[in-house]
């Protein structure tokens, strides 16, 4: 079903070294303070992307209000649900947050940006739970999709009938904000919508928008399209691709010196074989300097030479990560791989048995450069057992990647961690040539491999593992001791803490960097499918007390409620939960259960003394809610 191109391609200026993330020059520690974000103390966190930063670590070290003692308190100012804001459509994306936004002459301390499955975008006053502005991004003559009608009954999005509009987490750019007195007076939110025509023949469209964060004005938009070409292979995006391609992964913004950022967008599938054809797509778009037009700057697909397609890029709702030198990292789900065997540091990512290269069950390092711009695979890791994974549906790409902080005294210093459906943890070296390549034998050539530690049952083998991403807590600056913890939760498992040693330890089984091969702590609560992606907060980078936040969405498939949990970052003892069935927790508050019903892959947003939780509406409505938690008497 390879059809002629629907939309043309565009040329851009040379990027190469002009792509720049404003961070430490010699490492991949990309989650520093957001350029353009107000610097006033106490209310200065800009949560502009999935998990708070392009490294996808989910760690907020500037949360001085929501301390452990504050959320466990039962008298005085207590932590509880303050507002439930009704919106039109289920909220699957992580809410984003900006402080001190000026709207119609008034400065609002916290503005939350929420997108829904009915193609709405909302700006909500986090302090009062009131809607400041909203955009309905469904054009005249169009409507959003319905799973039961357009996706062959695929229950990817619930509740029934499964409206599908905006599913992924958007991204916000405030790098050009010029607001005075620590305010935000300009910025752009980028989001991808899905619509179809209301008359026959039905045409499906996906559209990327650039929207003002201060008043909701649509600055520019363009329909997704284009053609990927390599050698004799040419694959065009069509109306049917706009139907079958699930834009689940969070958007990524990579800054460009003197220009608006490059916005990277990924696609996967809806229920795999039920909605063929699908492939893994990666595209980038850029807003012009006048903020009047969006142009596609590159297009790439993951399994181009295999006529069976596959190779979705979805990562359980996580998005591509980026390091300080603008290299892009992501994992790929089931699909054929035809890369030739290699041994680090001699990886040849473009050496394949069949051209162009197929990268099923792989993790890639990519770069955007040249004129016209082209996405290039610079390095890769392909699981040695990718064929078996395909047969068993144990795709590597169900889990997102996380870039660890630069380990100044570690060996190696630049690392990536990931886990997928097999429930195994991979630690990869991200320096060029060392990612891992492909070994045609019976083992992978990676920095560390911890097999099936996130699988609840290995005999007999069942589908288990991770649908989402880990979280991170930095507890030191590297060197000989432990420098942090990673947190994962798999299907039917407790949340697990894995201590990281940049130079190895007796518990890692490695001579260099590694995680302890068994959890250093775990919760008493067990999370069902799909397991949460955690968010971690602490008063500072030097604090010895952190909180790990998670949403238990086990009841998403049966229309039940979500539950919010908070755990001690060091011990994973429960500090707070809305789950009335909790048997061991410092504070159980069933009166604060999030309004609406649970949605899978949802992530709590923690910023500036508030926690934000998105849900779907009740079983009899297609709406949704933003639940706002904070401290008050």
Secondary structure by P-SEA (a helix, b strand, c coil): cccccccbbbbbccccccccccccccccccccccccccccccccccccccccccccccccccccccccccccccccccccccbbbbbcccccccbbbbcccccccccccbbbbbbcccbbbbbbcccccccccccccccccbbbbbcccccccccccccccccccccbbbbbbcccccccccccccccccbbbbbbbccccbbbbbbbbbbbcccccccccccbbbbbbcccbbbbbcaaaaacccccbbbbbbbcccccbbbbbbbbbccccccccccbbbbbbbbccccccccccccccccccccccccccccccccbbbcccccccccccbbbbbcccccccccccccccccccccccccbbbbbbcccbbbbbccbbbbcaaaaaaaaccccccbbbbbccccccccccccccccccccbbbbbbcccccccccccccccccccccccccccccccccccccccbbbbbbcccccccccbbbbbbcccccbbbbbbbcccccccccccccccccccccccccccccccbbbbbcccccccbbbbbbbbccccccbbbbbbbbcccccccccccccccccccccccccccccbbbbcbbbbbbcccbbbbbbbccccccbbbbbbbbbcc
